[in-house]
């Protein structure tokens, strides 16, 4: 067994970037298995802060970094990210590998995404407008363009003419946006120029991944967003357009399930969400404002303020079961340092008066959270690196979370920097 999967257990923004960076120190390769540039990892590396949207954070350690077939790629944005890394002294040549089977986010995907969202008014989903959803739609509808298609200019142009005829008809008749129609020839020229710059990175990543498995290499699989933005298991329709759960590491990364040894669930010590949709423990008061302010809860991709609330154990317990999580990485515990009292959601009271301790299929908008209160630790923990230095009340809070969600903690993060971390059992990862 050589593969470790890292997955977010809430609505994303749990701090996966830092944990992936930490675990990458022992990995031979990092594989991104889904999503696009609609999410971001913020990683503090030395005295620099890097915000990565597509490229795995393992690139900062010169670790082989793979964009799998399940990722949708905005090609100009990927090239921009490569250039920004180079400007910061990080060379990606020979380290970054991009799947020929990955689908491209094309200009019409971004435009249609934005036009749709604008037309929904108060019913908007909260999409980033980056075209990720429409790109996945076209992938499933067999109307997509894959990275490897750009190797064949004539066939690529034929595909563009067919696809753009349909998209222009939509813009004309559905969105009344005839002034924003696309020209196949100009898109063809533009993307062949992009491909000339990226071609040396493009390869058959499933073959590459499985060759690493056969050599006994240590692989780390990471996705974007979190469990409850999963297209099947999240708070539909307020979700992303791909499977964010650990099971998709196999389909989106090109690996068989028998090779996965562990799944680490990243858990924020409270709960946040960006965009629209249900959020049972959301705090629309001074406490919520305080969590946002102290925790610097603003989206790495959009800069949007995150909605904040108390820890939801119902939510995370479902994520533990769904992902087969073997241990937890707790992040942002230090943000709770100044709170007199902390609350944990242990159940939901439905509108009919019934109570649920399992995450329900529907009715999330109207549930009343059932809270259990614990005393805060009221002392500074930011930057602590020894387990024995943690206050007893923090350990009580941590233990109660473990009991409620059904998984033990393996990593405790006490700040944004790599060194602000306590690894409880270093030998449990990368089991052979």
N, C-alpha and C positions, 0 to 999 in steps of 0.2 A: 504494500500500500504506500503510495508516494504522493497523493494529492490531498491538499487541505483547501476547503472552501470557506471564504469569508462572506458573510451575508448580513445585511441590515435587518433588524427585527421590528422596526417601527415604520415611519413614513420617510425614511432616508435621513440624511444629515446627522447620522449617529456618530460620526467620527471615523468612518472606515479608512479614510486616507492615511491617518496616523497609524492605525493598527496594521494595515497592509504594509506600510513602510517598515514598521517594527518587525513583522514576521518575515518580510522579504530578506532580512539580514541572513536568514538561514535557507532561503529558497534559491533554486537554480533558475527558475523562470516564473514569471507572473503572467496569467492569462486573464484577460477581460472577456467576459462571455455574453454580455448583452448591453442594451442601452446605447445612447449616443452622447452628443455634447450638450444634452439637457440637464446634466448633473455635473458636479465638480468636487474634486478632492483638494482640500487645503492642507499642505504639508509644510511644516517648518523644518528646513534642512540647513544646519549651520546658522548663519545670520540672515538667510534668505527665506522668504515665504513663496512657495510655488503653488499656483492654482492650476490643476490639471483637469481637463474635461474629457479627454479621450484616452490619452496615453496612461497606462498604469504607473503608479508612483514608484514602482520598482526601478524605473528608468533612472531615478536619482542616485541609485546605488550601483549603477552600471550592471543591473541584473537583466537578463533576457526578458523582454516585455513583448507580449503577443496580443494583438487585437484579433479576437476570434471571429468566426463566421456569424455569430449571433449579434454582433455589434453593427449598428448602422452608422456610416461615416460621412460626415460633412467634409468633403475633401479640402476645400480652401481653409477650413478651420483646423484640420489636422496639420496642414502645412504651416499654418501660422503658429500652432503649438510647438512644432518641431523647431521653428526658427527662434521662438522665444526661449526655448531650452538652450539652444546653441548660444544665444546672446548672454545667457546666465552661466555659460561654461559647461553645459551638459551636452555631450556629443551622443547622438542616438544612432549613428550609422553603425551597423553590425549588431546592434542591441535590440532595435525595434523591428518587429515582423508584423505584417498586416495580411489578413486573410484575403485571398483572391475571391473567396465566396461571400465576403461581407457586402451588404447592400449599401448603395450610396444615397445620401440625403441630397436631393437635387433642388434647384432654385424654386421649382413649382411646389415642392413639398412645404418649404418655408412660407411661401405666399399663401397657399391654401390654408395652412394651419392658422395663420394670422387673420385671414378673412373669415374663417369659420368662427374663431373665438370672438372676434369683434361683433359678429352677427348674433351672438347668444345673449348679449347684454348681461343681466343679472344671473343668468343660468350658465355662465362660463365655467369651464372645467378648471381653469387655472394653469393651462399649459404654458410652457416657456415660449412658444411660438417659434421653436427651432426646427420644426418640420419632422420631428421624430415619429409622431403618430401616423401622418400620411405616408412616410417612408415604409413603416411596417405594414400599413394597409396595402401598399403596392407590392411589397414582398409577398404577402399572403395571396394577393390577387393575381400574382404572376405577371405584374406589370413593372417590376423593379429592374434596376440596372445594378449589376454586381461589379465590384472592383476589377475582376478579371476580364469583364466584357470590353474594357478600354484597351486591351491588347489587340483588338481586332477592329480597326477604324471603320471599315466598310459596314460590317455587321452592326457596329455601334451606331452609325448614322441611321441605318435602317430602323433600328429600335427607337431612336430618338424621334424620327419622323412619325412613327406610329403612336408613340406615347404622347408626344406634344400635341398632335392633332386632337387627341381626346382631352388633354388638359386645357387647351385653348378653347375648346367647345364649352367646357365647364366654366371657364372664366368669363366667356361671352354671355352665356345663357343662364347660368346659375348665380354667379356673383356680380354680374354687370360690371366686369372689370376688363373690358376689351382693350383698354389702353395698357394693360400689363401682360399681354400675351407674349409667348416665347417664340424664338426663331431657332429651328433645329441646327442650322449651319453655324450660328454663332456659339451656341452651347457646345456643339461638337468641337469647334476650335478651342474654346476655353478649357474644356475638360481633358482634351488630349495634351494641352500644355501642362495642366496639373499632373496628369499621369506621368509625363516625362520626368517630373521632379520626384514622384513617389514610387515609380516602378521598381527600383532596386530593393524596396522594402517588402514588396508583395510576394507572397509564397503560399503554398498549400499548408496552412497552419494545422489542420487535423493530422497530416502526416508528420509534421514537425513535433507536435505535442506527443503523439504516440511513440515516436522515436525516442523522445526524452523519457517517457515511461519505461520503455524497454531497457533503457540504460540505467534505470533505478534513480533518476534525478528527482529532486524535490520540487513539486509544482504547487503554486498557490493560485487559486481561481477566485476572481473578484467580479462582482457585478456592480451596477449602479442602482441608485434609489434604495428602497427598503421593501420588506415583505408586503406591507399593506398598500403599496402602489403596484403590486402584481396584477396583471390583466385578468387572471383567473381567481385569485385569492384575496385581492385587495378590496377596498371600499368602492366598488364599481358603481357608477362610471368614472368616479374621481380617481383615476389610476393612470399609470403609464401604459404604453402599448406593447409591452413585452413581459415575459416571465422573469421576475426578479429573484425568485426563490432559488435555493441551492440546487434543486433538481435540474435547473436549466444550465448548470455548469457543464453537464454532459452534452446536451444538444448544441448549446452555443459555443462550447469550447472544444468539442470534438474528442471526448474521452468517454470510456465506458464506466458505469457506476461502480464496478468492483474495484476500481483504482482509488476511490475516495476513502480516506481513512478517518478524517475528522471534519466537522463543520463548526466554525467559530461564529457565534452570533454577537454582533456589535449592538450594545444597548446603551442608550443615553440614560443618565440617572433621573431624568424627567422626560417629558414627551414634547416633541415639536412637530409641526407640519407646515409646509409651504403650499400655497394655493388653496383652492376650494375643496369642500368635502367634509364629511362627518369627523368630529374630534370630541369624543365624550368627555375628556378631562380638561378641555381648554379653559383657560383662566382669562376672562375679559376684565381684569381688575389690576390693581397695583402689583399684586404678586406676579401675574403674568408679565407685566411690564418690566418688573425687576429681573425675572428670569431672562427675558430678551436682552435687556441692557447688560447685565453682568455676564451672561453667556455669549454675548456678541452674536445673537441669533439672526443672521442675515444671510440669504442664499449666496453661495459661492459663485453660482452661474448668473443669477439675475439681480442679486443685491436686494431682493424683496425681503421685508421683515418676516420672520417665521412666527407662526402662532405657537404659543407655549402653554403647557399645562402640567399637572402632576403625573407621576409615573403610573402607567396603566398596565397592571399585571395581567389582566384578562387578555389584552392585546399581545403581550410578549409571550405568554404561555402558549397561545395559539401558534405563534411564530416558531417557538421551540419545537413543537410537535410537527409542524408543517415542513420545516427545514431539516429535521433530524439533528438538531443542534446538540453538540457534545459538550460545549463549554461556552461561557459568556466573557466578553470583554466589556467591562463597565467604563463608560467615559463621562467626563464632566461632573464627577462627584464634587469637585472643588467649587462648582458654581452654587452649591447648596450650603456652603460654609456658614453663611450668616442667618439662615432661617431658624427661627425659634421652634417651629413645628413643621414636620413634613407629612405629606399624605400619600398613601398608596391606594390606587383603585383596585379593589378585590372582587368587584362584581358590578353588574348593571341592573338597575330597576327599570323595567319596561313600562310603557304607557298603560298597560292593562294591570299593573301592580305586581306582575310576576318578576322574579329575579333570575338573572343568568350569571353563571360563573364561566361559561364558555362563550367565545366570540360568536354573536348571532349573524345569520345571513343578511338580515335587514333590520331596519329600525334604529340604525346607529345615530341618526340625527336627533332622536327624541329620548334617548336613554338618559337616566340619571345615574351618575357614578356613585357607587357605594364605597366610602373611604374608610381606611384604617389609618390612625394617626400614630406617628412615632416622634419622639423628641429629636430636635436637631442637635448637632454637635458643637455649634457656635465656636469654632476655632479654625484657624487657617490650616488647610491641608494642601494647598496648591504647591506643587513641586516636590512633595514627599516621595521618597523612593524606597522606603523600607516598610514592610507590612506592620512590624511591631510599633511603628511610629503613628499609625493611624488611630484616631480616637475610637473608644469603645462604641460610642453611639453610631459612628459611621459603619463600624463592623456589624452592629445590630441591624442597621438599615440594609446593608449588603446581604446579610444572612437571610433576612425576611424576603428579599427579592428572590434569592435562590430557592427558597421554600415555595414561594408562590408560583414561580414560572417553571420549576422542575428541571433546573440545570445549574451546575456549579460555575462559579467565576474562575477564570484562569488568568485574566489580565485586569488590572485596575489602572486607569489613566487618571492622573492628578493634574494635568495641564496640557497645553497644546504641543510642547516640545517632546521630541523623541525620548529624551532622558526622563521625562516626568511620567514614569511608568513603573508599575510593580507587576512582575510576572510571577505568579504564584507557583507554577509547576513547569519549568522550562522543558522538562523531559517528555511532557505529554504530547507535544507536537511532533509531526514527521515520524510517527511510529512506523516501524518496518514490519 
